[in-house]
Amino acid sequence: MKNKLRLRKAIKNVLDTKQNTVDEIPGLLGTLRNGKKQVKINGRKGFVYVRLHGKLTETIQAYNDQVLQLYDMPVLVKRVYGKGYHYYVTGKDTGKYENWGGNNAQAQYAQHGNQHSFGIGAGGSDVVWVFKKQFMPLLLYPYSGTAVRVTEDWYQWGDIYKHFTGSVVELGSAKPFFIGDARFVTLYMDGDSNTVKGVTGSLFTSTPFPSDITPYINVPTPSQGIPLSAVLLTYETVNIAWNNIYDDIRPIYSAGGVSIYDDGTLKTVSSAISFDEGLQVSASGTVAYISTKTREMLTANRTYYVRTDGSDSNTGLVDSAAGAFLTIQKAVNTIAETLDIAGYTVTVQVRDGTYTGAVNLKNVVGFAIAGNLVIKGNSGTPANVIISTTSASCFDATGISVTWDIKDMKLQTITWGSCLSSSGISTIRFSNIVFGTTASYHINAENGGSIICIGNYSISGNAFIHMMAGGNGYLQVAGVTVTFLASVTFSYYAYSSFMGFLNAYSITFSLGAYSVTGTRYHASVNSAIQTNGGGANYFPGDTAGGTSAGGVYT
């Protein structure tokens, strides 16, 4: 009996002096869900997935306020009883740092190079080294006259390193036609062909020079190539100097603002950027703040109204001074930034009057087919709705993937600018337009943009060129009647250049008592004008047309 009491007392003493500890279990952050890496647990704030001993079959949920949420981060976890969670992360598994290879492969720290470099596509938060390609590969510099040279270098295209031997690029043919005009040509490396290519930006006036040049620089998408430099060309440019070359535009940053790519499209602004996915980024100095917003999904067709007595603080949904917008741009912005049109048709109805604001057409969420987006004026008397801009195009579409229809109005410009301008894969369709006096082009499809005529139209004023297709642009006017409302003068009625394609056939030209002065057509630099055998006198004018530098007229 005494022995039994002594044993109980000894056991009690041991238990009273024992220190309770909880074993730490090694693991790796993250798991695979539907084939994708995921660390954070949705709907459970502060919790992460941990693969105990690195095994997917032993994945647990643990509370974490100790380490960065990086996939494959080696961590230690403890199991705790009596709290609101069973496991929690105590910190990094620092033992993984003890051997970076050696004889114990299991002791290696997880690969995490991107965490310590700028990386490709994903930047690191703890940059500790840089390497040559992050700075200025493929340097571009003045060569001779209006030519530049791109230096030899290696570069990465996808998963492949390619060698570029260098080349000279002549840019003189991209110079603007008019005194005082300017444009940027962005040179980029096409990794598929291992050649330097270029895209031109919109025309602008060089005096005064714009404080923000980013709207005029056309940047290729990542799938097209690697942007190198933007080269400034003016009508007066004879020799390209260093101050004509804008390095580095990967990406472009404007003073005091933030530049971000959205699905390959550069979005630059000094205050806020709205994305199609319901995300907004606002800038304050060098700090960007991210917030989310919601979109209204349409369940029926919708009409917004624009009137000269309206206000951009209205809803635009009522055809009255108290309900309509004042500007067409406000209607376009509202559609692009607040709606998912879900395949329905949205119409901007512009009432009679004169509007002086240029319109930049935008991408719209939920666009399904051509005809979903319409801006229209007075169908009976289109000249009652006048869009008259100064030093800007009336309607411009640059780098958008939707189609806008413009109809039933009169368009005219002063100083410079086109009535309709499309570039960078954008498409504009038009009908029942009266083309008034214009400083540049009535219709301008350039740099991969498309413009398609879908109905009869009229001409009442002069222009440098009536129809222009340049730089892989596509312009189609076919099977319609073009009515002249006055005698007009053009330098060229129809013009194509730099692999542009002007498809103009089966057109009926109704001149009445009026005349057209100017060259009928010109096709240059491997471009084409297709008339389906219309003949040399098909287009109106008093001077014979011609071709040059590989241009074709048929």
Residue pairs with C-beta under 8 A, 6 or more apart in sequence:
22 78
22 79
22 80
23 78
23 79
24 76
24 77
24 78
24 90
25 52
25 53
25 76
25 77
25 78
25 79
26 52
26 53
26 54
26 74
26 75
26 76
26 93
26 95
27 50
27 51
27 52
27 53
27 54
27 60
27 74
27 75
27 76
27 77
27 93
28 50
28 51
28 54
28 72
28 73
28 74
28 75
28 110
29 39
29 48
29 49
29 50
29 51
29 64
29 67
29 69
29 70
29 71
29 72
29 73
29 75
30 37
30 38
30 39
30 48
30 49
30 50
30 51
30 71
30 72
30 73
31 37
31 38
31 49
31 51
31 56
31 59
32 38
32 56
37 71
38 49
39 48
39 49
39 69
39 70
39 71
40 47
40 48
40 69
41 47
41 48
41 49
41 61
44 61
46 63
46 64
46 65
47 61
47 62
47 63
47 64
47 85
48 61
48 62
48 64
48 69
48 89
49 59
49 60
49 61
50 59
50 60
50 61
50 62
50 75
50 77
50 87
50 89
51 58
51 59
52 58
52 59
52 60
52 77
60 77
60 86
60 87
61 87
62 77
62 85
62 87
62 88
62 89
63 85
63 87
63 88
63 89
64 75
64 88
64 89
65 89
66 75
66 89
66 90
66 91
66 92
67 73
67 75
67 89
67 91
67 92
68 125
70 112
70 115
72 110
72 111
72 112
73 92
73 110
73 112
74 92
74 93
74 95
74 96
74 109
74 110
75 89
75 90
75 91
75 92
75 93
76 89
76 90
76 91
76 92
76 93
77 87
77 88
77 89
77 90
78 87
78 88
78 90
79 86
79 87
80 86
80 87
80 88
95 107
96 107
96 108
96 109
96 110
97 109
98 107
99 107
99 108
100 108
100 109
101 108
113 119
114 122
114 123
114 124
115 124
115 125
115 126
116 124
116 126
116 127
116 128
116 129
117 124
117 127
117 128
117 129
117 130
117 131
117 134
118 124
118 127
118 130
118 134
120 156
133 154
133 155
133 156
136 247
136 248
137 153
137 154
137 155
138 150
138 151
138 153
138 155
138 164
138 189
138 226
138 228
139 150
139 151
139 153
139 247
140 148
140 149
140 150
140 151
140 187
140 228
140 229
140 231
140 245
140 247
141 148
141 149
141 151
141 242
141 245
142 148
142 149
142 239
142 240
142 241
142 242
142 244
142 245
143 149
143 168
143 240
145 172
145 238
145 239
145 240
146 170
146 171
146 172
146 175
146 233
146 237
146 238
146 239
146 240
147 168
147 169
147 170
147 171
147 172
147 240
148 168
148 169
148 171
148 187
148 231
148 240
148 245
149 166
149 167
149 168
149 169
150 164
150 166
150 167
150 168
150 169
150 187
150 189
150 196
150 228
151 166
152 163
152 164
152 165
152 166
153 163
153 164
153 166
154 161
154 162
154 163
154 164
155 161
155 162
155 164
155 189
155 191
155 226
156 162
157 189
157 191
157 192
157 226
158 191
162 191
162 194
164 189
164 194
167 195
167 196
169 187
169 196
169 198
171 185
171 198
171 231
171 233
171 240
173 497
173 498
173 525
174 183
174 185
174 198
174 200
174 233
175 233
175 234
175 235
175 237
176 182
176 183
176 203
176 233
176 234
176 235
177 235
177 440
177 464
178 235
178 416
178 439
178 440
178 464
179 235
179 236
180 205
180 206
180 207
180 235
180 416
181 203
181 204
181 205
181 206
181 234
181 235
181 416
182 203
182 204
182 205
182 206
182 209
182 232
182 233
182 234
182 235
183 200
183 201
183 202
183 203
183 204
183 216
183 232
183 233
184 200
184 201
184 213
184 216
184 217
184 218
184 230
184 231
184 232
184 233
184 246
185 198
185 199
185 200
185 201
185 230
185 231
185 233
186 198
186 199
186 200
186 201
186 217
186 218
186 219
186 220
186 227
186 228
186 229
186 230
186 231
186 249
187 196
187 197
187 198
187 227
187 228
187 229
187 230
187 231
188 196
188 197
188 198
188 199
188 220
188 224
188 225
188 226
188 227
188 228
189 195
189 196
189 197
189 225
189 226
189 228
190 196
190 197
190 224
190 225
191 225
191 226
196 228
197 220
197 225
199 218
199 219
199 220
199 424
199 447
199 448
199 471
200 218
200 423
200 446
200 447
200 471
201 216
201 217
201 218
201 230
202 215
202 216
202 218
202 393
202 396
202 398
202 421
202 423
203 216
203 416
203 417
203 440
204 210
204 216
204 391
205 391
205 415
205 416
206 234
210 216
212 254
212 255
212 268
212 270
213 246
213 254
214 252
214 254
214 259
214 266
214 268
215 268
217 230
217 246
217 249
217 252
218 398
218 399
218 423
218 424
218 447
219 227
219 249
219 251
219 252
219 266
220 227
221 264
221 265
222 261
222 264
223 264
226 250
227 249
227 250
227 251
228 249
229 245
229 246
229 247
229 248
229 249
230 245
230 246
230 249
230 252
231 240
231 244
231 245
231 246
232 244
232 245
232 246
233 240
233 244
237 244
251 259
251 260
251 261
251 266
252 259
252 266
252 268
253 259
253 268
254 268
254 269
254 270
255 270
256 270
256 283
256 285
257 268
257 269
257 270
257 271
257 283
258 268
258 269
258 273
258 281
258 283
258 288
259 266
259 267
259 268
260 266
260 267
260 268
260 273
260 281
261 267
262 273
262 275
262 276
263 276
265 363
265 399
267 273
267 275
269 283
270 283
271 282
271 283
272 280
272 281
272 282
272 283
273 280
273 281
273 282
273 283
274 280
274 293
274 337
275 281
276 336
276 363
276 365
278 292
278 293
278 294
278 295
279 290
279 291
279 292
279 293
280 290
280 291
280 292
280 293
281 288
281 289
281 290
281 291
282 288
282 289
282 291
283 289
295 338
295 339
295 340
295 365
296 338
296 339
296 340
297 339
297 340
297 342
297 366
298 339
298 340
298 341
298 342
298 344
298 346
298 366
299 342
299 344
300 344
301 344
301 345
301 346
301 347
302 317
302 339
302 341
302 344
302 345
302 346
302 347
303 317
303 346
303 347
303 348
303 349
304 316
304 317
304 325
304 331
304 334
304 335
304 346
304 347
304 348
304 349
305 316
305 317
305 318
305 319
305 323
305 324
305 325
305 348
305 349
305 351
306 316
306 324
306 325
306 326
306 327
306 328
306 330
306 331
306 348
306 349
306 350
306 351
306 355
307 319
307 320
307 321
307 324
307 325
307 326
307 351
307 353
308 326
308 351
308 353
308 354
308 355
309 321
309 324
310 316
310 321
310 323
310 324
310 325
310 326
311 321
311 324
311 325
311 326
312 325
312 326
312 327
312 330
314 322
314 323
314 324
314 325
315 323
316 323
316 324
316 325
316 330
316 331
316 334
317 323
318 324
319 349
319 351
324 351
325 331
325 334
327 355
327 357
328 348
328 350
328 355
328 357
328 359
328 375
328 387
329 357
329 358
329 359
329 360
331 348
331 375
332 348
332 359
332 360
332 361
332 362
332 375
333 362
335 341
335 346
335 348
335 362
335 364
335 373
336 362
336 363
336 364
336 365
339 346
339 364
339 365
339 366
340 365
340 366
341 364
341 365
341 366
341 367
341 372
341 373
342 366
343 366
343 367
343 368
343 369
343 372
344 366
344 372
345 371
345 372
345 373
345 374
346 364
346 372
346 373
346 374
347 374
347 375
347 376
348 374
348 375
348 376
349 376
350 375
350 376
350 377
350 385
350 409
351 377
351 378
351 385
352 377
352 378
352 384
352 385
353 384
353 385
353 386
354 386
354 388
355 385
355 386
355 387
355 388
356 388
356 389
356 390
357 389
358 389
358 392
358 393
358 394
358 395
358 396
358 417
359 375
359 387
359 394
359 395
359 396
360 396
360 397
360 398
361 395
361 396
361 397
361 400
361 404
361 426
361 428
362 400
363 400
363 401
363 402
364 372
364 373
364 402
367 373
367 401
367 402
367 403
370 403
370 405
370 427
370 429
371 403
371 405
372 402
372 403
373 402
373 403
373 404
373 405
374 404
374 405
374 407
375 395
375 404
375 405
375 406
375 407
376 405
376 406
376 407
376 408
376 409
377 384
377 385
377 407
377 408
377 409
377 410
378 384
378 385
378 408
378 409
379 407
379 408
379 432
382 407
382 408
382 409
382 410
382 432
382 433
382 434
382 458
383 410
383 434
383 460
385 408
385 409
385 410
386 409
386 410
386 411
386 412
386 436
387 394
387 395
387 409
387 410
387 411
387 412
388 394
388 412
388 413
388 414
388 436
389 412
389 413
389 414
389 417
390 413
390 414
390 415
390 417
391 414
391 415
391 416
391 417
392 413
392 417
393 413
393 417
393 418
393 419
393 420
393 421
393 440
393 444
394 411
394 412
394 413
394 417
394 418
394 419
394 420
395 404
395 406
395 411
395 419
395 420
395 421
395 428
396 418
396 421
396 422
397 404
397 421
397 422
397 423
397 426
397 427
397 428
397 449
398 422
398 423
398 424
398 426
398 449
399 423
399 424
399 425
399 426
400 424
400 425
400 426
401 425
401 426
402 427
403 427
403 428
403 429
404 427
404 428
404 429
405 428
405 429
405 430
405 431
405 454
406 420
406 428
406 429
406 430
406 433
407 430
407 431
407 432
407 433
407 455
408 431
408 432
408 433
409 433
409 434
410 433
410 434
410 435
410 436
410 460
411 419
411 420
411 433
411 434
411 435
411 436
411 438
411 442
412 419
412 435
412 436
412 437
412 438
412 461
413 419
413 438
413 439
413 440
414 439
415 439
416 439
416 440
417 438
417 439
417 440
418 438
418 440
418 441
418 442
418 443
418 444
418 468
419 433
419 435
419 436
419 438
419 441
419 442
419 443
420 428
420 430
420 433
420 442
420 443
420 444
420 451
421 441
421 444
421 446
421 449
422 428
422 444
422 445
422 446
422 449
422 450
422 451
422 473
423 445
423 446
423 447
423 448
423 449
423 471
423 473
424 447
424 448
424 449
425 448
425 449
426 449
426 450
427 449
427 450
427 451
427 452
428 449
428 450
428 451
428 452
429 451
429 452
429 453
429 454
430 443
430 451
430 452
430 453
430 454
430 455
430 457
431 453
431 454
431 455
431 456
431 457
432 455
432 456
432 457
433 457
433 458
434 457
434 458
434 459
434 460
434 485
435 442
435 443
435 457
435 458
435 459
435 460
435 461
435 463
435 466
436 460
436 461
437 460
437 461
437 462
437 463
438 461
438 462
438 463
438 464
439 463
439 464
440 463
440 464
440 465
441 463
441 464
441 465
441 466
441 467
441 468
442 459
442 463
442 465
442 466
442 467
443 451
443 466
443 467
443 468
443 475
443 477
444 451
444 465
444 468
444 470
444 473
445 451
445 468
445 469
445 470
445 473
445 474
445 475
445 500
446 468
446 469
446 470
446 471
446 472
446 473
446 500
447 470
447 471
447 472
447 473
448 471
448 472
448 473
449 473
449 474
450 473
450 474
450 475
450 476
451 473
451 474
451 475
451 476
452 475
452 476
453 476
453 477
453 478
453 480
455 480
456 480
456 481
456 482
456 483
457 480
457 482
457 483
458 482
458 483
458 484
458 485
459 466
459 482
459 483
459 484
459 485
459 486
459 488
460 484
460 485
460 486
460 488
461 486
461 488
462 488
462 489
462 490
463 488
463 490
464 490
464 491
464 492
465 490
465 491
465 492
465 493
465 494
465 495
466 490
466 492
466 493
466 494
467 475
467 477
467 493
467 494
467 495
467 502
467 504
468 475
468 495
468 496
468 500
469 475
469 495
469 496
469 497
469 500
469 501
469 502
469 527
470 495
470 496
470 497
470 498
470 500
470 527
471 497
471 498
471 499
471 500
472 498
472 499
472 500
473 500
473 501
474 500
474 501
474 503
475 500
475 501
475 502
475 503
475 504
476 503
476 504
477 503
477 504
477 507
478 503
478 504
478 505
478 506
478 507
479 505
479 506
479 507
480 507
480 508
481 507
481 508
481 509
481 510
482 507
482 508
482 509
482 510
483 510
483 512
484 509
484 510
484 511
484 512
484 514
484 516
484 540
485 514
486 514
487 514
487 515
487 516
487 517
488 514
488 516
488 517
489 516
489 517
489 518
490 516
490 517
490 518
490 519
490 541
491 518
491 519
492 518
492 519
492 520
492 521
492 522
492 545
493 516
493 518
493 519
493 520
493 521
493 539
493 540
493 541
494 502
494 504
494 520
494 521
494 522
494 529
494 539
494 545
495 502
495 521
495 522
495 523
495 524
496 502
496 522
496 523
496 524
496 527
496 528
496 529
496 551
497 523
497 524
497 525
497 527
497 551
498 524
498 525
498 526
498 527
499 525
499 526
499 527
500 527
500 528
501 527
501 528
501 530
502 523
502 527
502 528
502 529
502 530
503 530
504 529
504 530
504 531
504 534
504 539
505 530
505 531
505 532
505 534
506 532
509 539
509 540
511 540
515 542
516 540
516 541
516 542
517 541
517 542
518 541
518 542
518 543
519 541
519 543
519 544
519 545
519 546
520 536
520 537
520 538
520 539
520 540
520 541
520 543
520 544
520 545
521 529
521 539
521 541
521 545
521 546
521 553
522 545
522 546
522 547
522 548
522 551
523 529
523 547
523 548
523 551
523 552
523 553
524 547
524 548
524 549
524 550
524 551
525 548
525 549
525 550
525 551
526 549
526 550
526 551
527 550
527 551
527 552
528 551
528 552
528 553
528 554
529 551
529 552
529 553
529 554
530 554
531 538
531 539
531 553
531 554
532 554
533 554
536 544
536 545
539 545
545 553
547 553
